[in-house]
Amino acid sequence: MGGVISRYALADMEQRGIDHDTYLYVSHDAPHQGANIPLGIVALARHAVDKFVATPIGGTNINPTDGGNISTKTLRALIEAPGTRQMLLDYIDEDFRIDNSLHREWQAELTAMGYPRRTRNIAMSNGSQCGNLQIFNPSDVIASIEGEGRTSVLTDFTIIGLQTLAGVVGGGVINGAWATIVSTSFPSLLFNEPALLLGMIPGGNKFKLDFKCRAIPESGVIDVYSGKLTYTKSILWLVNINTSIMDRTFQNPNGLLPMDSYGGGFYNNFLTNSTLSDNDQDWYVDIFVNYDIRVSATPSFNYISTPSALDVGRNLVPLVAADYTRAYGINNPPTGDRTIPFDNFMVDYVDADNINQRHISFNVQSGNWLAAELDLVPTNTPVFDCTDFCETNFEIDGEDEICAGENSVYSIVTSGTIAWRVFGAIGLASLTTSGNEAILTPLGSGSGQVILQATISNPTCNGAVVVRKTIWVGIPILDTNIECTYTLYR
């Protein structure tokens, strides 16, 4: 977000005639066209927060993993903050409807403000330079909480015993009844849930959880969120009564792009794979309660898509799927109404796997690129483009056959360094190379197959691609489609 605020501040200062004394503006994985948190996860947060914020536990610390102190009330305030709503691509309001009005207003204001003009503007994206997806696909489950917990028979009878004891100690049936009401209705009061009053009745108690968040599908509509918490009371351990404590689904709007899985700087998921079970506790815990709750989640999700970090099209045209899955390199940037408004840019490429990188992270390649920009010599603009290595179907252009006495030129389109080599039948052809081109010249009157090999490499990209082409040299023997011209003498 800092890159967007810096952009706005610098442009505003210039328009006000204030000297900002800045030469280089660096936008590092900034949300120029918004940030993405999966709709399913937003719906889960909204459902949980709205359920508990009005209860007595609304101000209770929920112990986030970073060791901070945050309550459901604080979390709700964060979700509904104007800054959050301005940045998020899709926001779910308290009525469980998508309301992106503040986001649209902010984007219009940012677009109108433009960019600073007295600075050199460069951008960095932590997405995959090849446009690769995140490590999951559209529609995949990206977070789930499943399981159940129940009181043991010992616990159930202990509760009855305590209620009876309270009546005896309290001096009679009336006091005993009052103690029963207070003790067994406490969960109902705590969670503001009348259904939990069933706990006053002798019998077993069970809770079942089933919460799922899915990535936005490639097309169509699905339940990107479904959340259900069910309480089952087994009256006198004979008759089951099921009561829904939480039950809601949320579907993605039709036509929404599968932003969750697109390439971009990723953010760690708010949930991690874990299992909570009474089997992992001390023996005395297992005597009173039995529970088995499983949490599973993808490690991360797309947070700042590559087109957002590069501000492709300057937010003036609606982007389509191809804009989110293409490769982005400085040697072949998008043109027309999808130009990138930066003097230079780079998208992460660490190695041949070219996976997306963590939001606001550095690696050797991006660090060297930024260092070169900071030490910029006007005639030596740093270039970081590994899109050649995104190509999986490299081909060597040229003829499949060479007749005796004829030269043949071969080439391959790449910005990398090429090492040419010919091998096969010894003495059939000589090789002359010049950059992206190689010339094969038949030697003598022999015939046979040779293999022309091009090894494309780029030290900056930590990779190499080997491409081969099989070529027939000389008089054809098996392939009757080879045409050569010879002069025959009698």
Order of alpha helices (4+ residues) and beta strands (2+ residues): alpha-beta-alpha-alpha-alpha-alpha-beta-beta-alpha-alpha-beta-beta-beta-beta-beta-alpha-beta-beta-alpha-alpha-beta-alpha-beta-beta-beta-beta-beta-beta-beta
